[in-house]
């Protein structure tokens, strides 16, 4: 008993056993509350501030039909370019898996997903411009891909 008490008192001078002294609990509470509030804000749907029709946006930006068709083509080409880049990175990731370079293959798979999200974004913008409608849903975009009605003006 006495030995243990002396050992803890000796270790108490070397190592501080009181957690509240070496970890600021009030700071941890504040930071965890901040992360909880930010994640709540991140995952709640926000309403758009202003509903705008396609024709209103064209008038506001002073775009001609030629400008719209050129920009739509650019978005379509960018989508194809990002798909090609994603395919190249994916094939390189498969090579890295074959060579058993696991960290490199994980990074390449992540880059492939990033390239494919950029391709989706570009093609979705192209789809909205070809439909002449702002605020298209992803299901409308997907249905247009399934039906095969592709208008690459």
C-alpha positions in Angstrom: 0.0 0.0 0.0 2.6 2.5 1.0 4.8 1.6 -2.0 2.0 2.2 -4.4 1.1 5.6 -2.9 4.7 6.7 -3.1 5.0 5.5 -6.7 1.9 7.4 -7.8 3.0 10.6 -6.0 6.4 10.2 -7.7 4.8 9.6 -11.1 2.4 12.5 -10.4 5.4 14.8 -10.6 6.7 13.3 -13.8 3.4 12.6 -15.6 0.3 14.7 -14.9 -2.7 12.3 -14.4 -5.3 15.1 -14.4 -6.7 15.2 -17.9 -8.3 18.6 -17.5 -4.8 20.1 -17.1 -3.3 18.8 -20.3 -6.5 18.7 -22.4 -8.7 21.8 -22.4 -12.1 20.2 -22.0 -14.0 23.4 -22.6 -12.1 23.8 -26.0 -13.0 20.2 -26.9 -16.7 20.9 -26.1 -16.7 24.1 -28.2 -15.0 22.4 -31.2 -17.2 19.4 -31.1 -20.3 21.6 -30.9 -19.0 23.6 -33.9 -18.5 20.4 -35.9 -22.0 19.1 -35.1 -23.6 22.4 -36.1 -21.6 22.6 -39.3 -22.5 19.1 -40.3 -26.1 19.8 -39.6 -25.9 22.9 -41.9 -24.0 20.9 -44.5 -26.6 18.1 -44.8 -29.8 20.3 -44.8 -31.3 21.2 -48.1 -31.2 24.9 -48.9 -33.8 26.6 -51.0 -32.5 28.7 -54.0 -32.6 32.4 -53.3 -34.0 33.2 -56.7 -35.9 31.1 -59.2 -34.8 32.0 -62.7 -36.1 30.7 -66.0 -33.7 29.9 -68.9 -34.9 32.7 -71.1 -34.5 35.2 -68.2 -30.9 34.0 -67.7 -30.2 34.4 -71.4 -31.6 37.9 -71.4 -29.7 38.8 -68.3 -26.4 37.5 -69.7 -27.1 38.9 -73.2 -26.3 35.6 -74.9 -27.1 34.8 -78.5 -28.3 31.4 -79.7 -24.8 30.9 -81.3 -23.2 31.5 -78.0 -25.5 29.0 -76.4 -24.8 26.3 -79.0 -21.0 26.9 -78.8 -21.0 26.7 -75.0 -23.1 23.6 -75.2 -20.7 22.0 -77.6 -17.8 23.0 -75.3 -19.5 21.3 -72.3 -20.1 18.1 -74.4 -16.4 18.0 -75.5 -15.3 18.6 -71.9 -17.4 15.7 -70.7 -15.8 13.4 -73.3 -12.4 14.7 -72.4 -12.9 14.0 -68.7 -14.3 10.5 -69.4 -11.1 9.8 -71.5 -8.9 11.1 -68.7 -10.8 9.0 -66.2 -10.4 5.9 -68.4 -6.7 6.5 -68.6 -6.3 7.0 -64.9 -8.5 3.9 -64.2 -6.3 1.8 -66.5 -3.2 3.1 -64.7 -4.8 2.2 -61.4 -5.4 -1.4 -62.6 -1.7 -1.5 -63.6 -0.8 -0.4 -60.0 -3.1 -3.1 -58.6 -1.4 -5.7 -60.7 2.0 -4.4 -59.4 0.6 -4.5 -55.9 1.1 -0.8 -55.3 -1.9 -0.4 -53.1 -1.6 3.3 -52.0 -1.0 4.4 -55.6 -4.0 2.5 -56.8 -6.2 4.0 -54.1 -5.1 7.4 -55.1 -5.7 6.6 -58.8 -9.2 5.3 -58.1 -10.0 8.5 -56.2 -8.7 10.6 -59.2 -10.8 8.5 -61.5 -13.9 9.3 -59.4 -13.0 13.0 -59.5 -12.6 13.0 -63.3 -15.9 11.2 -63.7 -17.6 13.8 -61.4 -16.2 16.6 -63.6 -17.5 14.7 -66.6 -20.9 14.4 -65.0 -20.9 18.1 -64.2 -20.0 19.2 -67.8 -22.5 16.8 -69.4 -25.2 17.9 -67.0 -24.6 21.6 -68.0 -24.7 20.5 -71.6 -28.0 18.7 -71.0 -29.5 21.8 -69.3 -28.5 24.0 -72.2 -29.8 21.6 -74.8 -33.1 21.3 -73.0 -33.2 25.1 -72.5 -34.3 24.5 -68.9 -32.5 25.5 -65.7 -32.9 23.3 -62.7 -33.2 19.9 -64.4 -33.1 17.0 -62.1 -30.6 14.2 -62.2 -33.4 11.7 -62.9 -34.3 13.7 -66.0 -30.7 13.6 -67.1 -30.5 9.9 -66.5 -33.7 9.2 -68.4 -32.4 11.2 -71.3 -29.3 9.0 -71.3 -31.4 5.8 -71.2 -33.7 6.9 -74.0 -30.7 7.8 -76.2 -31.9 11.3 -77.2 -28.6 13.0 -77.3 -28.5 16.4 -79.0 -24.9 17.5 -79.4 -25.4 20.7 -81.3 
